[in-house]
Amino acid sequence: MSLMTFSITQSQQPPPPVLLLLPFAVIVTMFLRVWLMLMLLDNEDRGLKQLEQALSEKTSEISQVKEELVSMKEASSKQQEQLQDAESRYQNLLKSTAMQSVAGLPSAAGAQPKAKATPGPPRRQAGSQRNVFIQLAGAQSSGKTCLLETLIAEHDPQQLPKFNEQKSNFMAHHQIQVGDKPVKMLDCSGNSRAAHLVKERFARSTWVFIVYDLSKRESLEHALALTQEVHAAGARPLLFGNKYNVDKGDPIQVDVAAAKDAAVRNEGAAMESSKLMDAVQFALNSEEMLDSQEPISPDGKRSAISSAIDSVKSWFGGERAKGQGVLRPSLKGTKAMKQARKEGDPNVDLRPVQELQDSDSAVTCICFGQERLHKAYVLLATASKDGTVVVYRCYRTEMEIAMLDQDFAPEEGAYSSPPADHSNIAVHSRLVGHSRAITSIFFNLLEDQLVTTSIDKSVRFWSIDSGEMLKVFTDSSPVPVAAFLPFNPQVFVAANSNAVLRLVNVQNGMVLQKLKVETEVRALKFDDTGLFLLAGTKSGSIHVLEASDANTLKFKFKVNLARGGVTCITFVPASGGQPPCLLVNTSDCSATIIDCTYGPPSGVLNNLAVRHRVRVAHELLPLKNCYSPSGPGYLISGSENKDVHIYPLGKGSNYKMQPLKHHQVPVVAVSVNMQDTLLASADSLGRIVLWRRMDFSHIPD
């Protein structure tokens, strides 16, 4: 019994502590293992993130290195180009310097050194278009007049009286004998008001010597600006540093290296000297002199005036679009206008946009002026049968202003913007003084005065801005026409109805020369060289007179043209493979296109030949014509059948007449502005119509 009890008692006692601890140790061990695994995983995750971050940073660094490498390659390429350009300019400078060294040495017969031109735009043959070998230009007080005077005194002293007589002119022609070679030179004023006249002559010169004073910084700045324009006109610039003041002790104030660099860049030369002969000798030894001695072929090659006109056109926005008809688009048209157009008519977009009328008296002459002086407007001068003259301001359109490629001085005041009525036209001045019909009207060379001739036997000079009459020159008979000598603004030539041509000094009224013509001269026009005057007569002939110097004319030859009297002559530059020509109205119901043949020798007008005649209703009135350089070029003429007649001059055009209908009476006078965007036509009842070509490019089809 007791044993049994003991057994039972033993079996009911709790297990020993060791047995209880075993499961707990296992649990702790497992927990530690899990914790360690979690820690390892966390560390691995952090390591992966760090690796990813490091990889990202390395990738960014690689991208930066690649960009830097590309940038370094571009910089290296540009540096290489600059080095090549510098090397090329250096080689050219060496050639130029070598030529300058040779220029002062006597040349053996048949072994003249030639100045090799650097690669550039193709140049035209000098002899075929350029009637001046050396043109002298530069800022005022640069010493070019003294340099030229010394050259003449040393090498051709017989020319000194002529030089002294003409040195006050804006431009003066001289032919100087240098050794056994005659050198044609054109001395140009540094007067800023005559700058546009000087620049127009660049295209007619083989060399342009741009003189600057080594002791005056501003004179070099002026010379550097001219250098680019000379090169653009196809002439060869020579920057001449005048050492006269430096030799007397004045310090050098200019960067001579900049002058040499500009010369090389513009295919020219540069030198410093106190003697102009050094530069002349260099030019004489150049390739251009050889070319200029070649005879000129009369095969219609481009003449000098065409390049000069191109230079002036560049101030007004480049080339004209071909195939658009007469005038360049200058006013945006409306959608309704576009829908109403008739296809096939080249002048369908040419519209009358404004009418002017000051009186019922017939308008006899009109002309545009001051186109290079104002950005906001141009002037239109109109003259009438009753003797009145009205000058209008014609404000440019937005399109015309956008076409301009010229810097204008800032303008302020009442004239700087169009009138408030949005008419774009305003009366600028009225010129009152003539008692009878005005026969011709033109601006002087500086375009600050207007000149009028009249049946009342007078030639009058007017201030354009004030309307004040400045001078009156009276004649013994009516004065049909007058014109300034291109190289001498102090002398004009006037014709009277007694068939006499007079050269008159503007300052004192002295008659410098009288020439008797076979019959009354009714039209005068100088050609592009400024050396030949074309005089159209009442009997239908054209006399060619040569301006042998700034004060003298002499007859050269005559061409019998028509049975009716000549009423207008317009000179036209060569274009489209056609030679320079004249557009001539005659009162036998025709307008004639006449080709001008120059040379040999260079620049000499030798012949006039009729190219074509077109029909124009013209028997009684003194009709005028003008020229538009759009496309192939156009002859525009008034007519007695109430229309403005337009004739294309290009090859293959057949001179087919295109009428502009708007006037109700005969159209007497027409004129186109220099920008070739505005046509004015005037009729026998005093009405003036302004025409523009509409632009529809902004309206979708």
Buried (B, 14 or more C-beta within 10 A) or exposed (E): EEEEEEEEEEEEEEEEEEEEEEEEEEEEEEEEEEEEEEEEEEEEEEEEEEEEEEEEEEEEEEEEEEEEEEEEEEEEEEEEEEEEEEEEBEEBBEBBBEBBEBBBEEEEEEEBBEBEBBEEEEBBBBBBBBBBBBBBBBBEEBBBBBBBBBBBEEBBEEBEEBBEEBBEBBBBBBEBEBEEEEBBBBBBBBEEEBBBBBBBBBBBBBBBBBBBBBBBEBBBEBBBEBBEBBBBBBBBBBBBBBBBBBEEEBEBBBEBEBBBBBBBBBBBBBBBBBBBBBBBBBBBBBBBBBBBEBEBEBEBBBBBBBBBBBBBBBBBBEEBEEEBBBBBBBBBBEEEBBEEEEEEEBBBBBBBBBEBEBEEBBBBBBBBBBBBBBBBBBBBBBBBBBBBBBBBBBBBBEBBBEBBEEEEEEEEEEBEEBEEEEEBBBEBBEBEBBEBBBBBBBBBBBBBBBBBBBBBBBBBBBBBEEBEBEEEBEBEBBBBBBBBBBBBBBBBBBBBBEBBBBBBBBEEEEEBBEBEBEEBBBBBBBBBBBBBBBBBBBBBBBBBBBBEBBBBBEBBEBBEBBEBBBBBBBBBBBBBEBBBBBBBBBBBBBBBBBBBBBBBBBBBBBEBEBBBBBEBBBEEBBBBBBBBBBBBBBBBBBBBBBBBBBBBBBEEBEBEBBEBEBBEEBBBBBBBBBBBBBBBBBBBBBBBBBBBBBBBEEEEE
